[in-house]
Amino acid sequence: MSRTALLALAMMTGSAVHADDASDVQKLMAAGKPAEALQKADQYLASKPRDPMMRFLRGISLSQMGKTSEAITAFTKLTEDYPDLPEPFNNLAVLYAQQGQYDKARTALEMAIRTNPSYATAYENLGDVYAKLASQAYSKALQIDTRSAVAPKLAMIRDLFPKDRAPGAAVSSSSVSAAPVAPPPVVAKPAPAPAPVALVTSKAPPVITQVTPKVESKTEQKSADGDVSRREVEAAIRAWSVAWSRKDMDSYFASYARDYAPAGKSHKAWEAERRARIGGKRNITLKLSELQVNVSGDRATAHFHQAYKADALEINGRKSLDLVRSGGSWLIVKESAGS
């Protein structure tokens, strides 16, 4: 979490949040030291027991240590004190699912979505919970061995206020609709080469017309370069969406920078989670519309409307991507939903 986000959290809750303390706890968890992270969180909470960010990190530390019941208690109390935050509801659902309490997990995810209707992670997790509930229902009705049931792949949020949703920001509701996959670009066949023209000689000397090249102004050249860059960014985003819908994981991951890592996760952990989640879907359709691209040097920002459908899950809402030019390619360095 950035220092700006922590300061905004302090203003909203009235607590004096210290970014360095939260960062230290997050680093300890990322280094596989949840016990030390828990100890540091408890030390901080001894003087500021209501601080939501540190209580949130404390709940994650408990879950990493396998103390599921204590983690559930921590997140439950956090939802009671701060019911407008969707992340504690999401993590509470993940813990309930780990215990096989899928009805409670569903209720918690529905609360997360009610708090933030454009919360994509909660929608994806809810789809996995529904799949598990359906599998159990079929197994019970048809007396099928439950060992063949679908395993949930729920994702736990590790940052209370991700970079894509600042505290206090207005949340717009999203409607649901199914949409077909955007077709790949059609490559036109090259026109046949013209027939050879016979050389005609003439006694008259050839007439040479001098062509004066047009000298473009710096403004015109900059505008032309910007148009080319925008088209390159648009093409990169279209390729990313097609790879996602086709579950082409190599092309999908190639659309991201090598150091891409959402808040609270390493690139390796994010890649493993996305591979399991995308590969676990039978069918994915994705349609992008209202694409707007802004380019500034080697950085670009794209805003668009995304219609996503995977099996029984449908999400329709706004999305933003930040990209950088690297080695002649435009690569994604940040994703934001609901913007």
C-alpha positions in Angstrom: 0.0 0.0 0.0 1.3 3.5 -0.9 2.0 6.2 1.7 -0.8 8.3 0.0 -3.4 5.5 0.5 -2.4 5.1 4.1 -2.8 8.8 4.8 -6.2 8.8 3.1 -7.1 5.8 5.4 -6.0 7.8 8.4 -8.2 10.8 7.4 -11.2 8.5 6.9 -10.9 6.6 10.1 -9.4 9.2 12.3 -6.4 7.0 13.2 -2.8 7.9 12.8 -1.7 5.2 10.4 2.1 4.9 9.9 3.0 3.7 6.4 6.3 2.3 7.6 4.7 0.0 10.2 2.2 -1.4 7.7 5.0 -1.8 5.1 7.2 -3.7 7.6 4.3 -6.1 8.4 3.7 -6.7 4.7 7.4 -7.4 4.0 7.5 -9.9 6.8 4.5 -11.8 5.4 5.9 -11.7 1.9 9.2 -13.2 3.3 7.3 -16.1 4.8 7.5 -14.8 8.4 3.9 -14.6 9.5 4.7 -15.1 13.2 7.0 -12.1 13.2 4.4 -10.1 11.2 1.7 -11.0 13.8 4.0 -9.9 16.6 4.7 -6.5 15.0 1.0 -6.0 14.2 0.1 -6.8 17.9 2.7 -4.3 19.1 1.2 -1.6 16.9 -2.4 -2.4 17.9 -1.6 -2.3 21.6 -1.6 1.5 21.3 -4.0 1.9 18.4 -6.5 -1.1 18.7 -9.0 0.2 16.2 -6.6 0.8 13.3 -8.3 -1.0 10.3 -5.2 -1.5 8.2 -3.1 -3.2 10.9 -6.1 -5.3 12.0 -6.5 -6.4 8.4 -2.8 -7.4 8.1 -3.1 -9.1 11.4 -5.9 -11.3 10.1 -3.8 -12.3 7.1 -0.9 -13.2 9.3 -3.2 -15.5 11.3 -4.4 -17.1 8.2 -0.9 -17.7 6.9 0.0 -19.4 10.3 -3.0 -21.8 9.8 -4.9 -20.2 12.7 -8.1 -20.1 10.7 -10.6 -19.7 13.6 -8.7 -16.7 15.0 -8.4 -15.2 11.5 -12.1 -15.6 11.0 -12.7 -13.8 14.3 -10.3 -11.0 13.3 -12.0 -10.4 9.9 -15.5 -10.7 11.4 -14.8 -8.0 13.9 -13.3 -5.9 11.2 -16.5 -6.2 9.1 -18.6 -5.2 12.1 -16.5 -2.1 12.8 -15.9 -1.1 9.1 -18.9 -2.5 7.1 -18.0 -0.3 4.1 -14.8 -2.2 3.4 -15.3 -5.1 0.9 -11.8 -6.7 1.4 -12.4 -8.2 4.9 -15.7 -9.7 3.7 -13.7 -11.3 0.8 -11.0 -12.8 3.0 -13.7 -14.0 5.5 -15.3 -15.9 2.6 -12.0 -17.5 1.6 -11.5 -18.8 5.2 -15.1 -20.1 5.3 -14.5 -21.9 2.0 -11.4 -23.5 3.4 -13.5 -25.0 6.2 -16.1 -26.2 3.7 -18.7 -23.6 4.9 -19.7 -22.5 1.4 -23.1 -21.0 2.4 -21.3 -18.7 4.8 -18.7 -18.0 2.1 -21.4 -17.1 -0.3 -23.0 -14.7 2.2 -19.7 -12.9 2.9 -19.0 -12.5 -0.8 -22.5 -11.1 -1.4 -21.8 -8.6 1.3 -18.5 -7.6 -0.4 -20.2 -7.1 -3.7 -23.0 -5.1 -2.0 -20.4 -2.9 -0.5 -18.5 -2.5 -3.8 -20.6 -3.6 -6.9 -17.6 -3.4 -9.2 -15.4 -5.6 -7.0 -14.1 -8.1 -9.6 -12.2 -10.4 -7.2 -15.4 -11.0 -5.1 -17.3 -11.8 -8.3 -14.7 -14.4 -9.4 -14.6 -15.9 -5.9 -18.4 -16.1 -5.8 -18.4 -17.9 -9.1 -16.1 -20.6 -7.6 -18.3 -20.9 -4.5 -21.4 -21.3 -6.7 -19.5 -24.0 -8.7 -18.7 -25.8 -5.4 -22.2 -25.6 -4.1 -23.6 -26.9 -7.4 -21.1 -29.8 -7.4 -22.2 -30.7 -3.8 -25.8 -30.5 -4.8 -25.3 -32.9 -7.8 -23.2 -35.2 -5.7 -25.9 -35.5 -3.0 -28.7 -35.9 -5.5 -27.0 -38.4 -7.7 -24.9 -40.0 -4.9 -21.7 -39.2 -6.7 -18.4 -39.5 -4.9 -17.7 -36.0 -3.6 -14.0 -36.5 -4.2 -14.7 -35.6 -7.8 -16.1 -32.2 -6.9 -14.7 -29.0 -8.2 -11.9 -27.6 -6.0 -12.4 -23.9 -5.3 -9.6 -21.5 -6.3 -10.5 -18.4 -4.2 -8.1 -15.5 -4.0 -7.4 -13.8 -0.7 -6.9 -10.0 -0.8 -3.7 -8.9 0.8 -4.2 -5.1 0.7 -7.1 -3.3 2.4 -7.1 -0.5 -0.1 -5.6 -1.6 -3.4 -4.0 1.0 -5.7 -7.0 0.7 -8.1 -9.5 1.8 -5.4 -8.6 4.7 -3.1 -10.5 5.1 0.2 -13.7 7.0 -0.1 -13.8 6.8 -3.9 -17.3 6.6 -5.4 -18.2 3.2 -6.6 -20.4 2.8 -9.7 -22.7 -0.1 -10.1 -22.2 -2.5 -13.0 -24.7 -4.3 -15.1 -24.3 -7.9 -16.3 -24.4 -9.0 -19.9 -22.8 -11.8 -22.0 -20.7 -10.9 -24.9 -18.8 -12.8 -27.6 -15.1 -12.9 -27.9 -13.7 -10.1 -30.0 -12.6 -11.7 -33.3 -8.9 -11.6 -34.2 -7.9 -9.0 -36.7 -8.4 -10.0 -40.3 -5.2 -9.8 -42.3 -5.8 -8.8 -45.9 -4.3 -10.9 -48.6 -1.5 -9.1 -50.5 -2.6 -7.8 -53.9 -1.0 -9.7 -56.9 2.1 -8.2 -58.3 1.5 -6.1 -61.4 2.4 -7.5 -64.8 5.8 -6.4 -66.1 5.7 -3.4 -68.3 7.6 -3.4 -71.6 10.3 -0.7 -71.8 9.4 1.9 -74.5 12.2 3.9 -76.0 11.7 7.3 -77.5 14.0 9.8 -79.2 12.6 12.6 -77.0 14.5 13.1 -73.8 12.8 12.0 -70.6 11.0 14.7 -68.6 12.1 14.7 -65.0 9.7 16.3 -62.6 11.4 17.4 -59.4 9.5 16.5 -56.2 10.0 18.7 -53.2 9.6 16.7 -50.0 7.2 18.1 -47.4 8.9 19.2 -44.3 6.7 18.3 -41.3 6.7 20.6 -38.3 7.6 19.3 -34.8 3.9 19.5 -33.8 2.8 17.5 -36.9 5.6 14.9 -36.3 4.7 14.6 -32.6 1.0 14.1 -33.5 1.9 11.4 -36.1 4.1 9.6 -33.6 1.3 9.7 -31.0 -1.2 8.2 -33.5 1.2 5.3 -34.2 1.8 4.7 -30.4 -2.0 4.7 -29.7 -2.5 2.2 -32.5 0.3 0.0 -31.0 -1.3 0.2 -27.5 -4.7 -0.6 -28.8 -3.3 -3.6 -30.7 -1.5 -4.8 -27.6 -4.7 -4.6 -25.5 -6.7 -6.5 -28.2 -4.0 -9.2 -28.2 -4.2 -9.4 -24.4 -8.0 -9.8 -24.5 -7.9 -12.5 -27.2 -5.2 -14.4 -25.3 -7.3 -14.3 -22.1 -10.5 -15.4 -23.9 -8.7 -18.3 -25.6 -6.9 -19.3 -22.4 -3.6 -18.9 -24.2 -1.5 -18.5 -21.0 1.9 -17.9 -22.7 0.5 -15.0 -24.8 -1.5 -13.7 -21.8 1.5 -13.5 -19.5 3.6 -12.0 -22.3 1.2 -9.0 -22.2 2.5 -8.1 -18.8 5.8 -6.6 -17.6 8.2 -9.2 -16.1 8.0 -7.5 -12.7 4.2 -7.1 -12.7 2.9 -7.8 -9.2 -0.4 -6.8 -7.7 -0.3 -5.3 -4.2 0.7 -7.9 -1.6 1.8 -10.6 -4.2 4.9 -11.6 -6.0 4.9 -12.0 -9.7 5.3 -15.7 -9.4 2.4 -16.0 -6.9 0.2 -13.9 -9.2 1.1 -15.9 -12.3 0.3 -19.2 -10.5 -3.1 -17.9 -9.3 -4.1 -16.6 -12.7 -3.0 -19.8 -14.4 -5.2 -21.9 -12.0 -8.1 -19.5 -12.2 -8.2 -19.0 -16.0 -7.4 -22.7 -16.7 -10.2 -23.8 -14.4 -12.8 -22.1 -16.6 -14.5 -24.1 -19.3 -15.4 -21.2 -21.5 -14.4 -17.5 -21.4 -15.8 -14.7 -23.5 -14.4 -11.2 -23.4 -15.5 -8.0 -25.2 -13.9 -4.6 -25.0 -15.6 -1.4 -26.0 -15.3 2.4 -25.6 -11.5 2.0 -25.7 -9.7 5.3 -25.0 -5.9 5.4 -25.0 -3.6 8.3 -23.8 0.1 8.1 -24.5 2.8 10.1 -22.9 6.3 9.1 -24.1 6.9 5.5 -23.2 3.9 5.3 -20.8 0.2 4.9 -21.7 -3.1 4.6 -20.0 -6.2 2.8 -21.5 -9.7 3.1 -20.2 -12.5 0.8 -21.6 -15.7 -1.0 -20.9 -15.2 -4.8 -20.3 -17.9 -7.4 -20.7 -16.6 -10.7 -19.2 -18.3 -14.1 -19.0 -16.8 -17.3 -17.7 -19.1 -20.3 -17.3 -21.9 -19.0 -15.0 -20.0 -15.9 -13.9 -20.7 -12.5 -15.7 -19.1 -9.2 -15.0 -19.7 -6.0 -16.9 -17.9 -2.8 -15.9 -15.1 -0.2 -16.5 -11.5 -1.1 -16.4 -8.1 0.7 -16.8 -4.7 -0.5 -17.8 -1.3 1.3 -17.4 1.3 0.2 -19.9 5.0 1.0 -20.6 7.0 0.6 -23.8 9.7 -2.0 -23.3 11.8 -3.5 -26.1 9.4 -2.2 -28.7 6.4 -3.8 -27.0 3.7 -2.2 -24.8 3.4 -4.2 -21.6 0.8 -4.0 -18.7 2.2 -2.7 -15.4 -1.1 -2.1 -13.6 -4.8 -3.1 -13.7 -7.6 -1.1 -12.2 -11.3 -2.1 -12.0 -14.2 0.3 -11.8 -12.4 3.3 -13.1 
